[in-house]
Amino acid sequence: MARQKAYNEEVVVEKAMNLFWRNGFETTSMQMLEKEMGINKFSIYASFGSKNGLFLESLKCYMGKIKFLLNTLENSDLGIAGIKKYFYDFIEFTRETDFGKGCLVTNTANEINDEADEKIKQVIGQFTGQVREAFASILKRDDTKDQVLVDQQADYLIIAMVGLSSATRFFAQSQLDNYIENVFNSI
């Protein structure tokens, strides 16, 4: 008979997510995870297979938390103003913690290299692709834009979003507001 877990998996994954979000994947050690999650490394390996496996679960947890922003964007009928609102809403989301940690996906994308776990790169690529596609879908509603312009502007907006995600860690709200206004003045 298998031993029953003495912890709630959702709770420990959220704790790990916050630790990865605050410190980054590479900097977060197994000892830090054990302390933060309140379980030993054997339990971590038994439940998640590896630090990478735990990190993938942490990314899924993060994406579940940010999903409401993406749903709001995808269901918006405000056009470009809806995308702009997403940018502002995203800043609010990243600042809901005490340590202004930016975006876990962007932080990870900035940290990993070519040798990183393919599954992690795939999850990051899928997430940014989904946001870009939401931008493109909204841009397509404007009959004055052809597909080439829609693609160019969607690329511009996702790259601007990644820049904003990094900037939320260091810059004042007024600077972020100026950045967003300039991004949308050029669309």
N, C-alpha and C positions, 0 to 999 in steps of 0.2 A: 504494500500500500504506500503510495507516494505521500511524502510529508506535505502538510498544508503550509502555505506561505504565511509568515507571521507579520506581513505588511501588506498594505494596499498598493498595488502596482501603479495605479494612476497617480497616487500621492507621491511616490518615490520618483516617478518619471518627471512630474512637475518640478520637484526639488532639483533633479539633475538638469532639467531644462534651464532653470534659473541660474544654476552654477555655470553651465556651458555658456549661457547668454552673457553672464557677467564677466567670465574669465577667458572665454574662447575654448575651442576644442583642444588644441595642442597644450595649452597651459593647465588645463584641468587634469589632475592626476587621479589615479584610482583611490589614493588615500583621501583626497578631497571629496571624491564621490561617496566613499564609505561614510565619512563624517557627515556630509550634508544630507545624505539619504537615510542614515541611521541603520544601514544594513552592511554586512561584510561583503568582501569582493567575491567570495564563493557564491553568495546569493545573486550578486550582480551577474556573474558569468552564467549561473544556472538559468536565470530569467531572460537575459538579453544576449548571451553568447560572447560578448566582448564589449569593450568601450565603444567601438563603432556601432554595435547593435543598440546599445543604450542611447547613443547620440542620435541614431535614426529615429528611435522612439521619441526622443526629445524634440526633434524637428517636427515630427507628426503632431505632437502635443502643441507646439508653437503654432503650426499652421491651422490647427483646430481653433486656437484662440483668435487668430487674425482672420479667420474665414468670414466672420460677420462683416468686416470691412470690404472684402472682395464681393460678397453677396450684395451689399448695398451698392457698390459700384456697378456690378453687372445688371442690377435691376433699376438703375437710375435712368430717368428720362430727361436729365438735365443737359445732355450733350457734354461739351468740353467743361462746362461748369461742374458736372458730376465728377469728372476726372480730377479737376482742381480740388474739389471737396475731399476726394480720396487722399490727396496729398496732405491736406490739413488734418484730416481724421487720423492719418497714419502717424503724424507727429504726436498727436494726443496719445495714441496707443503706445508709442515707444517711451513716452514720459510717465506712464502709469506706475513706474517703480521708483524706488529711492535712488537708484544708481544710474539713471539715464543711459541705458545700455544700447540704444540704437535698435537695429533689426537683427535678429539671430541669423536669418538667412544671409543677409548682406555681410554681416560680421564674418560668417563662415566662409562665404565666397572670397572675401578679402584675405582670409587666413590660409586657405588650402592651396596646395600646389598640384602639379601634374600627377604626382604619385599618390594623391589622396584616394580614398576608397571610392570606387566607381558608383556605388549605390548612393553615397552622400552627394557626389557631383550630379547624379541623375535627379535626386530629389530637389536640389537647388535649381537645376535647369528646368524641371517641370513647374516649379512654383513661379519662377520669373517668367516662364513662357505663358503660364496661365494669366498672370497680371498683364503681360504685353497683349495677349489675345483679347482681354477685356477692354483694354485701351483701343485696340484696332476695331473691335466690334462697335464701340461708341463712335469712333471717328467715321466709320462707314455710313453711319446714319446721315451724315452731311452729304447731300447730293452734289455739292460743288467739288468734292474731293474724289480724285480717281484712285485706283488701287495703289499705284506707285506712291502717291502722296500719303495715303493712309498708312502704308508700311513704313515710310520714312518718319512720319510723325509718331507712330507707335514705338519705333526704335528709339527715337529721341526721348520720348516720355519715359520709357523703361530705364534708359540710361540715366535720365534726370532723377528718376525715383531712387535708383541705386545710390547716386550721389547724395541725395537728400537723406537717405537712410544712414549713410556714414556721417553726414554733417550733424545729425541730431545729437550725436554724442559730444560735440565740442562747441557748437555755435549757439548764440543767443537766439531767442524766438524772433526778434526783429530781423536778424540776418536771414533766418530760415524763411520768414515771410517775404522778404525782398527777393530771395532766390525763387520761390514759388511764383511770385508775381512776374518776374522776368521770364521764367520758363513759359508761362501762359501768354505773355505779351508777344512771344515769338511764334506762337501756334496760329 
